[in-house]
């Protein structure tokens, strides 16, 4: 599954996505909060930095552009300085805001957060101040937008609704958007509000409510992950959807599909720092994946990965495809995927390089794995992001070491190496040297043990000519496979001699006993 997800990310292309919803400007005021005000028993913030970020539907749009999509945005701002800031930020991200209207009857929705540092620790949010009018936009504007977004829907591969209940996503606008999209054969994905009434979303192809939202809308308690499947089925049938993806924080995601599939999609444990933006990131990634040809289950799995990466950050942070790929490479590969043939390895190296990773290579027989091997491999892994171990085949070992070697066959040796966390891939080569293998992958770092002189290392010239480097790692004294074999042989001889001497000792002891009797 993991490598299917990697291929999916690599082949997403650059879909055109229309995002419809409530635009929000997030303002962060940073400073030091190291004493209490003399005017009141409250912390005093000594501000030193102000930052603006896009929130709501605008945040979803920026996440999508960072992930490689082409984005057009439908929404509203006020006629104020904050609106100008929003438009400038949208322009910086290359987002088409031609369908973002300016309204004179309300301010641009602004969430102002005051972030206090103390004793040089991580900043903590002290207070949030919201400036907003949540009244629904008028029918005249709904009609105007409905006429104008038809061409935008026709040009899109996917429509996303980011509803923050700030007045733009009225039932009339959403129903018009869904009708237009369905008539043009364009899928609609919605991130809904917290409400007991989801009737305005009827006809969307999919939605991504969280645990609380799904519980409230379905009227069903979701105390355990499997409860989400029942709640999802109820909402799926009521709203005539293709699929529903319910986010379950630490429990991952529940997917229920109209074809009868119902699955829990787990997520790996994360160090949660800030949940801000996680829902937007899930919406963005799921929408991007479906627009790029993914199945809902694949989209859910990748949404889990991206949402998990988001909660590890402070505030809303944009992710790239490369960051998602790095997480998949690091945490979702299995030991079965570690053993690769040459062509599979070359393809994997290309993937890693596109993700900005540094490739490290070392090789050997690794006949009896010992502490010297493990230390060398750990140090080699620390030199880059992706450690490849070239393993001599059985025939190759016999030619190099003699007919009594190897002691373990290549499958057993490969399995032991693959079980080491520091090793990313094991590939077996049948030649006496790994030169052909090195030529094909041209690692960034070539590693050998310190018993070699640089000029003796096979592949050094080729790697350095391609811009890589050679690193020699000192050996651990007293540890070698040959030494282990010799010591084992000596002990076998000693044991055999003792066994030969044992009958004489027994006979002598028996004679002593008879004389005593």
C-alpha positions as CSV (number, residue, x, y, z in Angstrom):
1,X,0.0,0.0,0.0
2,X,2.8,2.4,0.9
3,X,4.5,2.3,-2.5
4,X,1.1,2.6,-4.2
5,X,0.7,5.8,-2.3
6,X,4.2,7.0,-3.4
7,X,3.4,6.3,-7.0
8,X,0.0,8.1,-6.6
9,X,1.7,11.2,-5.3
10,X,4.3,11.1,-8.1
11,X,1.6,10.9,-10.8
12,X,-0.9,13.5,-9.5
13,X,-0.1,16.0,-12.2
14,X,-1.4,19.6,-11.8
15,X,-5.2,19.5,-11.5
16,X,-7.3,22.6,-11.8
17,X,-9.4,23.0,-8.7
18,X,-12.1,25.5,-7.9
19,X,-12.3,26.4,-4.1
20,X,-15.6,28.0,-2.9
21,X,-16.0,29.2,0.7
22,X,-15.3,31.7,3.4
23,X,-12.1,33.7,3.2
24,X,-10.3,34.4,6.5
25,X,-7.2,36.5,7.3
26,X,-5.2,35.1,10.2
27,X,-3.0,37.7,12.0
28,X,-0.4,36.6,14.5
29,X,1.1,39.1,16.9
30,X,4.3,37.6,18.5
31,X,6.1,38.9,21.5
32,X,7.4,38.2,25.0
33,X,5.0,37.7,27.9
34,X,7.3,37.6,30.9
35,X,5.4,39.7,33.5
36,X,2.0,40.6,34.7
37,X,0.5,44.0,33.8
38,X,0.3,46.6,36.6
39,X,-3.2,47.6,35.3
40,X,-4.9,44.2,35.6
41,X,-3.9,40.6,36.6
42,X,-3.2,39.7,32.9
43,X,0.0,38.8,31.1
44,X,1.7,41.8,29.4
45,X,2.8,41.0,25.8
46,X,5.7,43.0,24.5
47,X,5.1,42.6,20.8
48,X,8.0,42.4,18.4
49,X,6.6,40.8,15.2
50,X,3.4,40.7,13.2
51,X,2.5,38.1,10.6
52,X,-0.4,37.5,8.2
53,X,-1.6,34.2,6.9
54,X,-4.5,33.1,4.8
55,X,-7.2,31.1,6.5
56,X,-10.5,29.3,5.7
57,X,-11.1,28.7,2.0
58,X,-8.1,30.9,1.2
59,X,-5.9,28.6,3.3
60,X,-7.2,25.5,1.4
61,X,-6.3,27.4,-1.8
62,X,-2.7,28.1,-0.7
63,X,-2.2,24.5,0.4
64,X,-3.3,23.3,-3.0
65,X,-1.0,25.6,-4.8
66,X,1.9,24.5,-2.6
67,X,1.0,20.9,-3.6
68,X,1.1,21.7,-7.3
69,X,-2.5,22.4,-8.2
70,X,-3.9,25.3,-10.3
71,X,-6.5,27.1,-8.1
72,X,-9.3,29.6,-8.6
73,X,-11.1,30.9,-5.6
74,X,-14.7,32.0,-5.0
75,X,-15.5,34.0,-1.9
76,X,-15.9,37.4,-0.4
77,X,-13.9,40.0,1.5
78,X,-14.7,43.4,2.9
79,X,-13.7,46.8,1.5
80,X,-10.8,47.5,3.9
81,X,-7.1,47.2,4.4
82,X,-7.4,43.5,5.4
83,X,-9.0,42.8,2.0
84,X,-6.0,44.3,0.3
85,X,-3.7,42.1,2.4
86,X,-5.8,39.0,1.4
87,X,-5.6,39.8,-2.3
88,X,-1.8,40.5,-2.1
89,X,-1.3,37.2,-0.4
90,X,-3.4,35.4,-3.0
91,X,-1.4,37.0,-5.7
92,X,1.9,35.9,-4.1
93,X,0.7,32.3,-4.2
94,X,-0.6,32.6,-7.8
95,X,-4.2,32.0,-7.0
96,X,-6.9,33.4,-9.3
97,X,-9.1,35.7,-7.2
98,X,-11.3,37.1,-10.0
99,X,-14.4,35.6,-8.4
100,X,-13.6,37.0,-4.9
101,X,-16.0,39.9,-4.4
102,X,-15.6,42.9,-2.1
103,X,-18.6,43.6,0.2
104,X,-19.3,47.0,1.8
105,X,-21.7,45.6,4.4
106,X,-19.1,43.7,6.4
107,X,-15.3,43.6,7.2
108,X,-12.9,41.0,6.0
109,X,-13.1,38.2,8.4
110,X,-10.1,38.5,10.7
111,X,-8.8,36.2,13.4
112,X,-6.1,38.0,15.4
113,X,-4.0,35.8,17.7
114,X,-1.6,37.0,20.3
115,X,1.3,34.6,20.8
116,X,3.5,35.0,23.9
117,X,7.0,33.6,24.4
118,X,8.4,33.2,27.9
119,X,11.9,32.2,28.9
120,X,12.7,31.5,25.2
121,X,10.2,28.6,25.1
122,X,7.7,27.8,22.3
123,X,5.2,30.6,21.9
124,X,1.7,29.9,23.4
125,X,-1.5,31.5,22.2
126,X,-2.7,34.0,24.9
127,X,-6.0,35.2,23.3
128,X,-7.8,35.3,19.9
129,X,-9.8,38.3,18.8
130,X,-12.3,37.8,15.9
131,X,-13.6,40.6,13.6
132,X,-16.5,39.3,11.5
133,X,-20.1,39.5,10.3
134,X,-21.6,36.1,9.8
135,X,-24.9,37.2,8.2
136,X,-25.6,35.3,4.9
137,X,-24.8,37.1,1.7
138,X,-27.8,38.5,-0.1
139,X,-29.7,36.6,-2.9
140,X,-28.7,39.2,-5.5
141,X,-25.0,38.3,-4.9
142,X,-25.8,34.6,-4.8
143,X,-27.4,34.9,-8.3
144,X,-24.5,36.9,-9.6
145,X,-21.9,34.4,-8.3
146,X,-24.0,31.5,-9.6
147,X,-23.9,32.9,-13.1
148,X,-20.2,33.7,-13.0
149,X,-18.8,30.4,-11.6
150,X,-20.3,28.2,-14.3
151,X,-17.4,28.8,-16.6
152,X,-15.0,28.3,-13.6
153,X,-16.6,24.9,-12.8
154,X,-16.5,23.9,-16.5
155,X,-12.7,24.5,-16.5
156,X,-12.1,22.7,-13.2
157,X,-11.2,19.0,-12.5
158,X,-12.6,19.3,-8.9
159,X,-14.7,21.7,-6.8
160,X,-14.0,22.0,-3.1
161,X,-16.4,23.7,-0.6
162,X,-14.7,25.1,2.5
163,X,-17.6,26.2,4.7
164,X,-16.7,28.1,7.8
165,X,-20.2,29.5,8.4
166,X,-19.2,33.1,7.8
167,X,-22.0,33.9,5.3
168,X,-20.8,32.9,1.9
169,X,-21.9,29.2,1.8
170,X,-25.6,29.9,1.9
171,X,-27.9,27.0,1.0
172,X,-28.9,28.7,-2.2
173,X,-25.3,29.2,-3.3
174,X,-24.3,25.6,-2.4
175,X,-27.2,24.1,-4.2
176,X,-26.6,26.1,-7.3
177,X,-22.9,25.1,-7.2
178,X,-23.7,21.4,-6.8
179,X,-26.3,21.5,-9.6
180,X,-23.9,23.2,-12.0
181,X,-21.0,20.8,-11.1
182,X,-23.2,17.7,-11.6
183,X,-24.5,19.0,-14.9
184,X,-20.9,19.4,-16.1
185,X,-19.6,16.1,-14.7
186,X,-17.3,17.7,-12.1
187,X,-17.0,16.2,-8.6
188,X,-17.7,18.3,-5.5
189,X,-16.0,17.7,-2.1
190,X,-17.2,19.6,1.0
191,X,-15.7,20.3,4.4
192,X,-19.0,21.0,6.2
193,X,-19.9,23.2,9.2
194,X,-20.8,21.9,12.6
195,X,-24.6,21.5,12.3
196,X,-27.4,19.1,12.8
197,X,-28.8,19.9,9.4
198,X,-26.6,19.0,6.3
199,X,-29.5,19.3,3.8
200,X,-27.7,22.1,1.9
201,X,-24.9,19.6,1.0
202,X,-27.2,17.1,-0.6
203,X,-25.7,15.9,-3.9
204,X,-22.0,16.5,-3.1
205,X,-19.9,13.6,-4.2
206,X,-18.0,13.4,-0.9
207,X,-17.5,15.3,2.4
208,X,-14.9,15.3,5.2
209,X,-16.6,16.0,8.5
210,X,-14.6,15.4,11.7
211,X,-15.8,13.1,14.5
212,X,-17.9,15.8,16.3
213,X,-19.5,17.1,13.1
214,X,-20.4,13.7,11.9
215,X,-21.9,12.8,15.2
216,X,-24.0,15.9,15.4
217,X,-25.2,15.7,11.8
218,X,-26.1,12.0,12.0
219,X,-27.5,12.1,15.5
220,X,-25.2,9.1,16.4
221,X,-22.5,8.9,19.1
222,X,-19.0,8.1,17.7
223,X,-17.2,6.9,20.8
224,X,-15.2,4.3,18.9
225,X,-13.8,4.3,15.4
226,X,-16.3,1.6,14.2
227,X,-19.2,3.8,15.2
228,X,-18.1,6.3,12.5
229,X,-18.8,3.6,9.9
230,X,-22.5,3.5,10.9
231,X,-22.7,7.3,11.1
232,X,-21.1,7.6,7.8
233,X,-23.5,5.2,6.2
234,X,-26.4,7.2,7.5
235,X,-25.1,10.5,6.1
236,X,-24.0,8.9,2.8
237,X,-27.5,7.6,2.1
238,X,-29.3,10.8,3.3
239,X,-27.2,13.1,1.2
240,X,-26.8,10.8,-1.9
241,X,-23.0,10.9,-1.9
242,X,-20.4,8.6,-3.5
243,X,-18.3,8.5,-0.4
244,X,-17.8,10.1,3.0
245,X,-14.5,10.4,4.9
246,X,-14.8,11.1,8.6
247,X,-11.6,12.3,10.3
248,X,-11.1,10.7,13.7
249,X,-8.0,12.5,14.9
250,X,-5.6,9.9,16.5
251,X,-7.8,7.1,15.2
252,X,-7.2,8.0,11.5
253,X,-10.2,8.1,9.2
254,X,-13.4,6.2,8.4
255,X,-14.4,5.7,4.8
256,X,-17.8,4.6,3.7
257,X,-18.5,4.3,0.0
258,X,-21.7,3.9,-2.0
259,X,-20.5,0.6,-3.5
260,X,-20.7,-1.0,0.0
261,X,-17.1,-0.6,1.1
262,X,-16.6,0.6,4.7
263,X,-13.1,0.8,6.0
264,X,-11.1,2.3,8.9
265,X,-7.9,4.0,7.6
266,X,-5.4,4.1,10.5
267,X,-2.8,6.8,11.0
268,X,0.6,6.5,12.8
269,X,1.0,8.2,16.2
270,X,2.2,11.8,16.0
271,X,3.6,14.4,18.4
272,X,0.7,16.8,18.3
273,X,1.8,20.5,18.6
274,X,-1.1,22.4,17.0
275,X,-4.3,21.1,15.3
276,X,-4.8,24.4,13.5
277,X,-5.2,23.8,9.7
278,X,-5.3,20.0,9.9
279,X,-8.9,19.9,8.6
280,X,-8.0,22.2,5.7
281,X,-5.0,20.1,4.9
282,X,-7.1,17.0,4.7
283,X,-9.6,18.7,2.4
284,X,-6.9,20.0,0.2
285,X,-5.0,16.7,-0.1
286,X,-8.1,14.5,-0.6
287,X,-9.4,16.9,-3.2
288,X,-6.1,17.0,-5.0
289,X,-5.8,13.2,-5.0
290,X,-9.3,12.6,-6.3
291,X,-8.8,15.3,-9.0
292,X,-5.6,13.5,-9.9
293,X,-7.3,10.1,-10.4
294,X,-7.0,8.5,-7.0
295,X,-9.6,6.3,-5.4
296,X,-11.3,7.5,-2.2
297,X,-9.4,5.0,-0.1
298,X,-6.0,6.2,-1.5
299,X,-7.1,9.8,-1.0
300,X,-8.1,9.1,2.6
301,X,-4.7,7.4,3.3
302,X,-2.8,10.4,1.9
303,X,-5.1,12.8,3.7
304,X,-4.1,11.0,6.9
305,X,-0.4,11.5,6.2
306,X,-0.8,15.2,5.4
307,X,-3.1,16.0,8.3
308,X,-0.6,14.2,10.6
309,X,2.3,16.3,9.3
310,X,0.2,19.5,9.8
311,X,-0.5,18.9,13.5
312,X,3.3,18.5,14.2
313,X,3.7,22.2,13.2
314,X,2.9,25.4,15.0
315,X,0.0,27.1,13.2
316,X,-0.9,26.5,9.5
317,X,2.1,25.3,7.5
318,X,2.1,24.6,3.8
319,X,3.3,21.2,2.7
320,X,4.9,20.2,-0.5
321,X,4.6,16.8,-2.3
322,X,8.3,16.2,-1.4
323,X,7.5,16.4,2.3
324,X,4.6,14.0,2.0
325,X,6.9,11.6,0.0
326,X,9.6,11.9,2.6
327,X,7.1,10.8,5.3
328,X,5.9,7.9,3.2
329,X,9.5,6.8,2.5
330,X,10.5,7.1,6.2
331,X,7.4,5.5,7.9
332,X,5.3,3.5,5.5
333,X,7.8,1.1,3.8
334,X,7.7,-2.5,4.8
335,X,10.6,-5.0,5.1
336,X,9.3,-6.8,2.1
337,X,9.8,-3.6,0.1
338,X,13.4,-3.3,1.2
339,X,14.7,-6.1,-1.0
340,X,14.9,-4.8,-4.6
341,X,16.3,-5.9,-7.9
342,X,18.4,-3.6,-9.9
343,X,15.7,-2.0,-12.1
344,X,13.4,-1.6,-9.1
345,X,16.3,0.0,-7.2
346,X,17.1,2.5,-10.0
347,X,13.5,3.6,-10.1
348,X,13.4,4.0,-6.3
349,X,16.6,6.1,-6.4
350,X,15.0,8.4,-9.0
351,X,12.0,8.8,-6.7
352,X,14.2,9.6,-3.7
353,X,16.2,12.1,-5.6
354,X,13.0,13.9,-6.8
355,X,12.0,14.1,-3.2
356,X,15.4,15.8,-2.4
357,X,16.9,12.9,-0.6
358,X,20.6,12.0,-0.4
359,X,21.5,8.5,-1.4
360,X,24.1,6.5,0.5
361,X,25.6,3.1,-0.7
362,X,27.8,0.5,0.9
363,X,28.4,-3.2,0.1
364,X,29.7,-6.4,1.4
365,X,29.1,-10.1,2.0
366,X,27.6,-9.7,5.6
367,X,27.9,-13.4,6.1
368,X,27.7,-13.4,9.9
369,X,26.1,-10.1,11.0
370,X,28.1,-8.7,14.0
371,X,28.5,-5.4,15.9
372,X,31.1,-4.1,13.5
373,X,28.6,-4.4,10.6
374,X,25.8,-2.8,12.6
375,X,27.9,0.2,13.7
376,X,29.2,0.8,10.1
377,X,25.6,0.7,8.7
378,X,24.3,3.1,11.4
379,X,27.1,5.5,10.6
380,X,26.5,5.2,6.9
381,X,22.7,5.8,7.3
382,X,23.5,9.0,9.2
383,X,25.3,10.4,6.1
384,X,22.2,10.7,4.1
385,X,18.5,9.9,3.8
386,X,18.4,6.6,2.0
387,X,20.9,3.8,2.7
388,X,21.3,1.1,0.0
389,X,23.3,-2.1,0.9
390,X,24.7,-4.0,-2.0
391,X,24.9,-7.7,-1.0
392,X,27.2,-10.3,-2.7
393,X,25.3,-13.2,-4.1
394,X,26.2,-16.8,-2.8
395,X,28.2,-17.5,-6.0
396,X,30.0,-14.2,-5.7
397,X,30.9,-14.9,-2.0
398,X,32.2,-18.4,-3.0
399,X,34.5,-16.9,-5.6
400,X,35.8,-14.3,-3.1
401,X,36.0,-16.3,0.1
402,X,36.3,-20.0,-1.0
403,X,34.0,-23.0,-1.3
404,X,33.1,-23.1,2.5
405,X,31.4,-19.7,2.3
406,X,28.9,-18.2,2.7
407,X,27.7,-19.7,6.0
408,X,24.2,-18.1,5.4
409,X,22.6,-18.0,2.0
410,X,21.8,-14.7,0.3
411,X,18.1,-14.8,1.2
412,X,18.9,-15.2,4.9
413,X,21.6,-12.5,4.8
414,X,19.3,-10.1,3.0
415,X,16.5,-10.7,5.5
416,X,18.8,-9.9,8.4
417,X,20.0,-6.7,6.8
418,X,16.4,-5.6,5.9
419,X,15.4,-6.1,9.6
420,X,17.8,-3.3,10.6
421,X,16.0,0.0,10.9
422,X,19.0,2.0,9.5
423,X,18.9,0.0,6.2
424,X,16.4,1.2,3.6
425,X,17.1,-1.2,0.8
426,X,19.1,-4.4,0.1
427,X,20.0,-5.4,-3.4
428,X,21.9,-8.6,-4.4
429,X,24.6,-8.4,-7.1
430,X,26.2,-11.4,-8.7
431,X,29.5,-9.8,-9.9
432,X,32.7,-9.9,-7.9
433,X,32.5,-6.1,-7.4
434,X,29.5,-3.7,-7.2
435,X,30.8,-1.5,-10.0
436,X,27.9,-2.1,-12.4
437,X,25.5,-1.4,-9.5
438,X,27.3,1.8,-8.5
439,X,27.3,2.9,-12.1
440,X,23.6,2.6,-12.3
441,X,22.6,4.4,-9.1
442,X,25.6,6.8,-8.7
443,X,25.1,7.4,-4.9
444,X,25.8,10.8,-3.3
445,X,27.9,9.0,-0.7
446,X,29.9,5.8,-1.1
447,X,30.8,4.2,2.2
448,X,33.5,1.5,2.9
449,X,35.3,0.2,6.0
450,X,38.5,1.9,7.2
451,X,40.6,-1.2,6.2
452,X,40.5,0.1,2.6
453,X,42.7,2.8,1.2
454,X,40.7,5.3,-0.9
455,X,42.4,4.2,-4.2
456,X,41.3,0.6,-3.5
457,X,37.6,1.4,-3.3
458,X,35.6,0.2,-6.3
459,X,33.4,2.9,-7.7
460,X,35.3,5.8,-6.1
461,X,36.2,7.5,-9.4
462,X,32.7,7.1,-10.8
463,X,30.9,8.5,-7.7
464,X,33.3,11.5,-7.4
465,X,33.0,12.2,-11.2
466,X,29.2,12.5,-10.6
467,X,29.7,14.9,-7.7
468,X,29.5,12.4,-4.9
469,X,32.0,11.5,-2.2
470,X,33.7,8.6,-0.5
471,X,33.6,8.1,3.2
472,X,35.7,5.5,5.0
473,X,34.4,4.5,8.4
474,X,36.8,3.0,11.0
475,X,36.3,-0.7,11.8
476,X,35.5,-2.0,15.2
477,X,38.6,-3.8,16.4
478,X,38.2,-7.5,17.2
479,X,35.0,-8.0,15.1
480,X,35.1,-9.6,11.7
481,X,33.3,-12.5,10.1
482,X,36.6,-14.3,9.4
483,X,37.6,-13.8,13.1
484,X,34.2,-15.2,14.2
485,X,34.6,-18.2,12.0
486,X,38.1,-18.9,13.3
487,X,37.1,-18.6,16.9
488,X,34.1,-20.9,16.3
489,X,36.4,-23.5,14.7
490,X,38.9,-23.3,17.6
491,X,36.1,-23.9,20.1
492,X,34.7,-26.8,18.1
493,X,38.2,-28.4,18.2
494,X,38.5,-27.8,22.0
495,X,35.0,-29.4,22.6
496,X,35.9,-32.4,20.4
497,X,39.2,-33.0,22.3
498,X,37.3,-32.8,25.6
499,X,34.8,-35.3,24.4
500,X,37.6,-37.7,23.3
501,X,39.2,-37.4,26.8
502,X,35.9,-37.9,28.7
503,X,35.8,-41.8,28.5
504,X,39.2,-42.2,30.1
505,X,38.2,-40.0,33.0
506,X,35.0,-41.9,33.4
507,X,36.8,-45.3,33.4
508,X,39.3,-44.0,36.0
509,X,36.5,-42.8,38.2
510,X,34.7,-46.1,38.0
511,X,37.9,-48.1,39.0
512,X,38.3,-45.9,42.1
513,X,34.7,-46.7,43.1
514,X,35.3,-50.5,42.7
515,X,38.5,-50.4,44.8
516,X,36.6,-48.6,47.5
517,X,33.9,-51.1,47.5
